[in-house]
Amino acid sequence: MHIRIGYDLTYECAQPAPMLLMLNVHPSRRPDLVVADDMAVEPQVALRRYRDGFGNMCTRLSAPAGRIRLRADAVIRDSGLADAIVPEAAQHPVEDLPDETLVFLLAIRYCETDRLSDTAWSLFGQTAPGWARVEAICDYVHRHLCFGYEHARATRTAMEAHRERLGVCRDFAHLAITLCRCMNIPARYCTGYLGDIGVPPDPAPMDFSAWFEAYLGNAWYTFDARHNRPRIGRVLLARRRDAADVAISTTFGANQLTGFTVVTEAISPA
């Protein structure tokens, strides 16, 4: 199947400001692009792309004072398969984990493992380790939090989401990641496109989505505590430790986001 993906973002900058953007499809999915996700910028400015230490594609530019518009309209080929379900995927003892996964066990700004460890062990200490434990965590987060765009708050941490019992997709991901890490399961934050493919259409405007990956059975597997069901058509943009690491835009100067449109839809290959 083919999926049209893209965005149209407008910022108002009070003064010239450097910008760091994570809006390109992840390198692991770039071979699937049928129409490239090249960024168009108005007014035209120089762009410089690089790959960060976690393998994500980043773009740097210097925004002039005033209005700047960022656009892309791409098409990507997708298998049409839902997220994998692998109940036999085992949990690894910490001493056996690959070195590169250990960073995804640690506390970070939005994932306070030190503050939620006792809660996690009281809730999931008796669950079977491995896939079943991550599923139990997703079930708990899905039930515990109330989703609503009106609940969005950029500074909400996993601990705060747990206490307030509400949030958006990033809060569901942060809480599930934190509980996994508390249970010694490496977990990493993912951001990307996820359209209403294979599910009833959501009347809310399309947005970027957040989910997470857990390391089990010598592989990373996709989990989604917000939707809590396998989904079709995920298109990864970036993955790192938490949302602060993979913000779609970071502006080093006063700015305001004044226009925001995201497109994710299945289309005919023709």
C-alpha atoms as one frame of an Amber mdcrd trajectory, in Angstrom:
protein
   0.000   0.000   0.000   1.010   3.645  -0.432   0.614   6.336   2.216   0.701
  10.053   1.611   2.528  11.854   4.414   3.420  15.479   4.928   3.086  18.666
   6.925   2.572  22.408   6.601   3.952  24.355   9.561   4.168  28.111  10.025
   6.178  29.946  12.669   6.406  33.612  13.567   9.858  34.535  14.855  10.386
  37.744  16.814  14.000  37.860  15.654  16.343  35.749  13.509  16.644  32.346
  15.154  18.414  29.050  14.429  16.066  26.061  14.171  16.651  22.329  14.627
  14.030  20.105  12.962  13.213  16.383  13.041  10.718  16.117  10.193  12.351
  13.654   7.806  11.399   9.991   7.623  13.765   7.821   9.665  16.672   6.357
   7.629  15.265   2.854   8.192  12.208   3.831   6.106  13.877   6.012   3.476
  14.156   3.137   0.924  10.342   2.957   1.040   9.844   6.556  -0.118   8.147
   6.764  -3.514   8.044  10.569  -3.455  10.805  12.155  -1.360   9.963  14.090
   1.798  12.081  17.098   0.804  11.412  20.187   2.905  10.238  23.364   1.145
  10.879  26.582   3.064   9.331  30.013   2.536  11.234  32.269   2.411  14.083
  30.183   1.060  16.966  29.652   3.456  19.951  27.321   3.481  19.291  23.862
   4.915  21.847  21.478   6.369  21.000  17.885   7.236  22.888  15.547   9.527
  22.324  12.265  11.345  22.345  12.462  15.146  23.901   9.984  17.573  20.725
   7.875  17.645  20.511   7.597  13.843  17.755  10.175  13.272  17.800  12.663
  10.387  17.929  16.296  11.527  17.736  19.576   9.625  19.332  22.868  10.629
  18.351  26.271   9.318  18.428  29.916  10.351  14.950  31.419  10.366  14.677
  35.130   9.563  12.589  37.468  11.685   8.913  37.217  10.792   7.045  34.371
   9.147   8.629  31.101   8.037   6.707  28.219   6.474   7.907  24.596   6.307
   6.198  22.110   3.973   6.592  18.565   2.670   4.330  16.273   0.642   5.662
  12.739   0.267   4.489   9.209  -0.539   5.832   6.104   1.155   5.359   2.429
   0.385   4.135   0.328   3.320   3.631  -3.399   3.840   0.093  -2.880   5.117
   0.867  -5.233   7.998  -0.128  -4.431  11.557   2.366  -4.146  14.410   3.955
  -7.496  15.235   2.712  -9.604  18.161   5.386 -11.934  19.548   4.197 -13.408
  22.878   7.275 -15.598  23.178   9.687 -12.606  23.142  11.629 -12.931  26.390
  12.890 -10.332  28.819  16.663 -10.225  29.194  18.452 -10.036  32.540  20.109
  -6.627  32.793  23.574  -8.210  32.832  22.853  -9.806  29.445  21.532  -6.698
  27.690  23.568  -5.263  24.786  25.539  -2.188  25.826  23.651   0.122  23.485
  20.303  -0.668  25.150  21.333   0.375  28.655  20.704   4.088  28.023  17.033
   3.163  27.561  16.814   1.989  31.177  17.818   5.321  32.678  15.795   8.176
  34.132  15.468  11.307  32.014  13.450  14.530  32.051  10.030  13.056  31.200
  10.640   9.529  32.519  11.348   9.587  36.259  12.123   5.945  36.937  13.392
   6.833  40.413   9.979   8.223  41.382   7.851   5.456  39.866   9.938   2.384
  40.649   8.008   1.339  43.770   4.704   1.835  41.962   5.866  -0.221  38.994
   7.049  -3.147  41.084   3.869  -3.146  43.162   1.770  -3.234  39.984   3.780
  -5.553  37.753   6.161  -7.470  39.992   3.944 -10.560  39.821   3.401 -10.470
  36.043   5.258 -12.875  33.786   8.455 -11.216  32.511   8.766 -10.481  28.823
   6.014  -9.726  26.316   3.222 -10.342  28.840   4.705  -7.790  31.230   4.898
  -5.064  28.569   1.322  -5.865  27.521   0.229  -5.570  31.157   1.913  -2.162
  31.362   0.186  -0.993  28.175  -3.175  -2.230  29.449  -2.675  -0.360  32.713
  -1.631   2.911  31.078  -4.461   2.678  28.544  -6.998   2.303  31.356  -5.374
   4.719  33.790  -5.035   7.767  31.528  -7.860   9.680  29.866  -6.897  10.858
  26.378  -7.839  14.335  25.175  -6.132  16.989  23.035  -7.353  19.555  25.547
  -5.095  17.839  28.099  -1.880  18.589  26.176   0.886  20.168  28.243   4.448
  20.251  26.980   5.991  19.979  30.446   3.978  17.001  31.791   6.179  14.152
  33.010   5.323  10.475  33.417   4.896  10.944  37.173   2.542  13.882  36.625
   0.534  11.979  34.000   0.156   9.090  36.425  -1.036  11.418  39.170  -3.335
  13.523  36.941  -4.659  10.480  35.032  -4.889  12.306  31.699  -2.790  13.305
  28.707  -2.095  12.959  25.000  -0.184  10.260  23.114   3.230  11.452  24.330
   2.045  11.125  27.945   0.808   7.582  27.326   4.202   6.752  25.794   6.204
   8.400  28.571   4.332   6.604  31.326   4.577   3.208  29.631   8.281   3.747
  28.892   8.951   4.704  32.498   7.125   1.684  33.902   8.998  -0.612  31.488
  12.340   0.866  32.509  11.411   0.464  36.179  10.889  -3.240  35.423  14.339
  -3.432  33.748  12.965  -3.529  30.198  14.725  -1.105  27.817  12.155   1.191
  26.207  12.575   4.081  23.761  10.291   6.890  22.612   9.154   7.041  18.979
   7.517   9.825  17.002   6.070   9.667  13.508   2.985   9.470  11.347   0.029
   7.238  12.200  -3.097   7.732  10.116  -6.591   6.312  10.463  -5.786   3.260
   8.360  -7.711   0.106   9.159  -9.638   1.866  11.947 -12.700   4.165  12.043
 -11.732   7.739  11.070 -11.029  10.097  13.968 -12.824  13.425  13.475 -10.019
  15.307  15.227  -7.400  17.009  12.997  -4.452  14.785  12.072  -1.336  15.176
  14.208   2.031  13.506  14.600   1.842  10.478  16.886   3.936   8.977  19.686
   4.466   5.346  20.627   7.347   3.319  22.047   9.546   0.316  21.425  10.592
  -2.248  24.016  13.653  -4.495  23.781  12.653  -8.156  24.147  14.002 -11.351
  22.631  17.018  -9.606  21.061  14.847  -7.195  19.078  12.921  -3.934  19.390
   9.128  -4.271  19.188   6.456  -1.601  18.754   3.903  -0.930  21.508   1.250
   1.763  21.728  -0.323   2.377  25.131  -2.711   5.014  23.813  -4.416   2.891
  21.150  -3.469  -0.414  22.816  -3.983  -2.450  19.671  -1.820  -3.328  16.643
  -2.055  -0.607  14.012  -1.317  -0.367  10.290   0.771   2.291   8.590   3.172
   3.649  11.187   5.872   5.807   9.584   8.763   6.476  11.935  10.398   9.903
  12.026  12.698   9.568  15.022  13.379   7.525  18.146  15.375   8.447  21.237
  15.087   8.557  25.041  11.987  10.773  25.416  10.032  13.543  23.678  12.600
  16.203  24.539  15.097  14.327  22.361  12.858  14.182  19.286  10.926  17.445
  19.213   9.759  18.149  15.649  11.190  21.656  16.029  13.522  23.355  18.465
  13.918  27.100  17.955  16.718  29.005  19.639  14.813  32.253  19.984  11.330
  33.625  20.624   8.751  32.123  18.245   5.122  31.148  17.926   3.640  28.236
  15.992   0.804  29.844  13.996  -0.035  27.129  11.462  -0.050  23.348  11.900
  -1.306  20.763   9.411  -0.283  17.096   9.211  -1.355  14.644   6.481  -1.348
  10.847   6.757  -3.658   8.936   4.426  -3.714   5.757   2.391  -3.789   6.434
  -1.357  -3.942   4.472  -4.582  -0.474   3.558  -5.916  -1.473   5.278  -9.162
